[in-house]
Amino acid sequence: MAKTKDEETEYFNKNLLLFINVKFLSPITIDGRPPSIREYETITSIGRGTIDKLLKTEGYDVPMSTIRKVCKYAKISLSEFFTMFEAYLQEKKLKQ
């Protein structure tokens, strides 16, 4: 059964959040432990409220300004970000 537009958007948003979390936030550690929300803010320059939403990995429509901050933190271009995201989605499809 084909997904409706809302289901597609929800799928995209959820996977975008998971991608950001897995590739950019979860790898960050301080002395072997995940940082606090404040520490994430200091490290990435992304606001605490936004970090909290990104870490929940659901129910957040990530604005382009946040994606740009993730790219700035990771020192990658937007095109690299979206290329990585496309590869992430393809890999996920293959595993299903």
N, C-alpha and C positions, 0 to 999 in steps of 0.2 A: 504494500500500500504506500502510495506517495505521501510525503510529508506536506502539510499545508504551509503557507508562507510563515505563519506564526511559529510553527514547529521548527521550520528551517532556521528562522532567526534565533530562536531559543537554543537550538543545537549549535549554531555558529557562536553565539555569545558564550555559552557554557564552555565550548572547546577553546575559545580565545582566552578565557579566564584560566582554564587548566593549563594551556600552553604557557602563558605568562608565569604562572605559579611554578610549573615544572622546570622551565628553561631559565628563568631569571630570578625568581624569589627563593625557591626552596634550596638552590645550591649555596645561598649565602649562609655562612655560619660565623659565629664569634666564639672562639675557644671551644669549637665542636658542638655548639648548641645553636638552635635557630635564634635569630635576633628578636628583640621585642619590637612592637610596632614603632616605638620612638627610634630605635636603632635602625630599623628599615628606612624610616624617614630620613635620617641623617645620611645613611649610605647611598640611597637612591635619589634623594631630593623629591620624592613623591610624598604628598601629604598623608598624615596618619589615617584620616578617614578613607582615603582612596586605597591605601595599603590594606586596611581592614576589609574593604569590599573585595579587593583582588584575592586576598587569602581565603575568603569564603568560597570562591570559585563557583558561585551561582547567583543568579538574580541581579547581575550588574551589567549594564550596557556600557562598555568601556569607551570613553571619549577618545578622539584622536589625540588630544593634548596629553592624555596619560600614555598612550602608545608612544608618542614622541619622547616623553620623559624616560620610558623604559629603554628606548633606543639610545638616548643620550647616555644613560647610565651604562648600558652594555657596549657603547661605542660602536654601534652599527647603524646603517642607514635604514630608512623605512622600507626600501625595497628588499633589503636583506631580511628584515623582520618578517615581512609578508611571505617571502620565499621560504623561510624557515617554518612559518605557520602552515603554508600549503603542504610542505613535506610532512609536518606533524599530522595534518589531517589525512594525508594519503597513507601514512604508516598506520594510523588508527583504523582506517577502513580495511587495510590488509589483515589486521589482527581480528577483525570481526567475523 
